[in-house]
């Protein structure tokens, strides 16, 4: 059996790639003999759809059923938009979205410029049917006290593409969460 691989796409402004729970996931991958690749996305302080999707297109050479995507926050949007632009019926193993969103709470914005940046991500449609051509295995993880993401977005993830939903207690935007064991459980089970 071929080796599984995780591609991780970080959130808005997360230049380090190693925010909070990511080192733990990297270590779990080593323990499970799963390859792990964390991308450093371009212009992460002012993320743009075309730049982020283009970056993924340029940097992902192979797609097959051993490939899993894990995204945090706006990284989830980038993954969805990347999958919606893939040609053909290439299949991947699945996706895990941590604090993914289609809408943002007012408390997500520290400055007015951030609203402008988020606007295109919120208003530009996504082709969910095309995404489902590439996988039907989705897990979305939310927190009941996320200061950025409305908990109602969990229903959108469930309804738009059939994602399994986990709602955690008091994890905020998962910026300080040490470990999310459900990610590895999902990857190993698919």
C-alpha positions as CSV (number, residue, x, y, z in Angstrom):
1,X,0.0,0.0,0.0
2,X,1.3,3.5,-0.9
3,X,2.2,5.9,1.8
4,X,-0.3,8.5,2.9
5,X,0.5,12.2,2.7
6,X,-0.9,15.3,4.4
7,X,-0.7,18.7,2.8
8,X,-1.3,21.4,5.5
9,X,-2.5,24.9,4.5
10,X,-2.2,27.5,7.3
11,X,-4.5,30.4,8.2
12,X,-4.4,34.1,7.5
13,X,-1.1,35.6,8.7
14,X,0.3,32.3,10.0
15,X,3.7,32.6,8.4
16,X,5.3,30.2,10.8
17,X,3.4,27.2,9.4
18,X,3.7,25.7,12.9
19,X,0.9,27.4,14.8
20,X,-0.4,25.6,18.0
21,X,-1.4,22.0,17.1
22,X,0.6,21.6,13.9
23,X,3.8,20.4,15.5
24,X,1.8,17.7,17.3
25,X,0.3,16.7,13.9
26,X,3.7,16.6,12.3
27,X,5.0,14.3,15.1
28,X,1.9,12.1,14.8
29,X,2.6,11.8,11.1
30,X,6.2,10.6,11.8
31,X,4.9,8.0,14.3
32,X,2.4,6.7,11.7
33,X,4.8,6.9,8.7
34,X,2.7,9.5,7.0
35,X,4.4,12.2,4.9
36,X,3.6,15.7,6.0
37,X,4.0,18.9,4.0
38,X,3.2,22.3,5.5
39,X,3.0,25.0,2.9
40,X,4.1,28.6,3.5
41,X,1.4,30.4,1.6
42,X,2.2,33.6,-0.2
43,X,1.3,37.1,1.0
44,X,-0.3,35.6,4.1
45,X,-1.0,39.0,5.7
46,X,-3.2,39.9,2.7
47,X,-4.3,36.6,1.3
48,X,-5.8,36.6,-2.2
49,X,-7.8,33.7,-3.7
50,X,-5.9,33.6,-7.0
51,X,-2.5,33.7,-5.3
52,X,-3.3,31.0,-2.8
53,X,-5.0,28.6,-5.3
54,X,-2.3,29.3,-7.8
55,X,0.4,28.4,-5.2
56,X,-1.3,25.1,-4.5
57,X,-1.6,24.3,-8.2
58,X,2.1,25.0,-8.7
59,X,3.3,23.1,-5.6
60,X,1.2,19.9,-5.7
61,X,2.5,17.5,-8.2
62,X,0.7,14.3,-7.4
63,X,-2.9,13.8,-6.4
64,X,-4.3,10.3,-5.5
65,X,-6.3,8.6,-2.8
66,X,-3.4,8.7,-0.4
67,X,-3.4,12.5,-0.3
68,X,-5.2,14.3,2.5
69,X,-5.6,18.1,2.9
70,X,-5.7,19.7,6.4
71,X,-6.5,23.4,6.6
72,X,-6.9,26.0,9.3
73,X,-9.2,28.9,9.0
74,X,-8.8,30.6,5.6
75,X,-6.6,27.6,4.6
76,X,-9.8,25.6,4.4
77,X,-11.2,28.0,1.9
78,X,-8.0,27.8,-0.2
79,X,-8.3,24.0,-0.2
80,X,-11.9,24.0,-1.3
81,X,-11.2,26.5,-4.0
82,X,-8.2,24.5,-5.2
83,X,-10.3,21.3,-5.4
84,X,-13.1,23.2,-7.2
85,X,-10.7,24.1,-10.0
86,X,-9.1,20.7,-10.5
87,X,-9.8,19.1,-13.9
88,X,-11.1,15.7,-14.3
89,X,-12.0,13.2,-11.6
90,X,-8.8,13.0,-9.7
91,X,-9.6,11.4,-6.3
92,X,-8.0,12.3,-3.0
93,X,-8.3,10.6,0.4
94,X,-10.1,13.5,2.1
95,X,-10.0,16.8,3.8
96,X,-9.9,18.0,7.4
97,X,-11.0,21.6,8.1
98,X,-10.2,23.2,11.4
99,X,-12.0,26.5,12.1
100,X,-13.0,26.7,8.5
101,X,-15.5,29.4,7.5
102,X,-17.8,30.9,4.9
103,X,-18.7,33.9,7.1
104,X,-16.8,35.8,9.8
105,X,-18.0,37.3,13.0
106,X,-17.4,41.0,13.6
107,X,-14.9,40.0,16.3
108,X,-12.7,38.4,13.7
109,X,-11.6,41.8,12.4
110,X,-9.0,43.9,14.1
111,X,-8.8,46.5,11.3
112,X,-11.1,47.7,8.6
113,X,-8.7,46.6,5.9
114,X,-9.2,43.0,7.0
115,X,-12.9,43.2,6.1
116,X,-11.9,44.2,2.5
117,X,-9.5,41.2,2.3
118,X,-12.1,38.8,3.6
119,X,-14.8,40.2,1.3
120,X,-13.7,38.4,-1.8
121,X,-13.3,35.1,0.1
122,X,-16.8,35.4,1.5
123,X,-18.5,36.6,-1.7
124,X,-16.8,34.6,-4.4
125,X,-18.8,31.4,-5.1
126,X,-17.4,27.9,-4.7
127,X,-18.5,25.0,-6.9
128,X,-19.2,22.3,-4.3
129,X,-20.3,19.8,-6.9
130,X,-16.9,19.9,-8.5
131,X,-15.3,19.4,-5.1
132,X,-17.3,16.3,-4.4
133,X,-15.9,14.8,-7.7
134,X,-12.6,14.6,-5.9
135,X,-13.6,13.3,-2.5
136,X,-16.6,12.8,-0.3
137,X,-14.5,12.4,2.8
138,X,-14.6,15.6,4.9
139,X,-14.2,16.3,8.6
140,X,-14.8,19.8,9.9
141,X,-13.8,20.8,13.4
142,X,-15.3,23.8,15.1
143,X,-15.2,25.4,18.6
144,X,-18.3,26.6,20.5
145,X,-16.4,29.8,21.4
146,X,-14.5,30.7,18.2
147,X,-14.1,34.5,18.1
148,X,-13.8,34.5,14.3
149,X,-16.2,31.8,13.0
150,X,-19.9,31.6,13.6
151,X,-20.9,28.1,14.8
152,X,-23.7,28.2,12.3
153,X,-21.1,27.7,9.6
154,X,-20.8,24.1,10.7
155,X,-24.2,23.5,9.2
156,X,-23.0,25.0,5.9
157,X,-20.0,22.6,5.8
158,X,-22.4,19.7,6.5
159,X,-25.0,20.8,4.0
160,X,-22.8,21.9,1.1
161,X,-20.6,18.8,0.9
162,X,-21.6,16.4,3.5
163,X,-18.8,17.0,6.0
164,X,-18.7,15.2,9.3
165,X,-18.8,17.8,12.1
166,X,-17.1,17.9,15.4
167,X,-17.7,20.8,17.8
168,X,-15.2,21.1,20.6
169,X,-15.6,23.1,23.8
170,X,-13.6,26.2,24.6
171,X,-10.9,25.9,21.9
172,X,-11.4,29.4,20.4
173,X,-10.0,29.7,16.9
174,X,-7.6,26.7,17.6
175,X,-4.7,29.2,17.8
176,X,-3.5,27.8,21.2
177,X,-4.8,24.2,20.9
178,X,-1.9,21.8,21.6
179,X,-3.3,18.7,19.8
180,X,-6.3,17.7,17.8
181,X,-6.4,13.9,17.9
182,X,-9.4,13.6,15.5
183,X,-7.3,14.7,12.5
184,X,-5.0,11.6,12.7
185,X,-8.0,9.3,13.5
186,X,-9.7,10.5,10.3
187,X,-6.6,10.2,8.1
188,X,-5.9,6.7,9.4
189,X,-9.5,5.5,9.0
190,X,-9.9,6.5,5.3
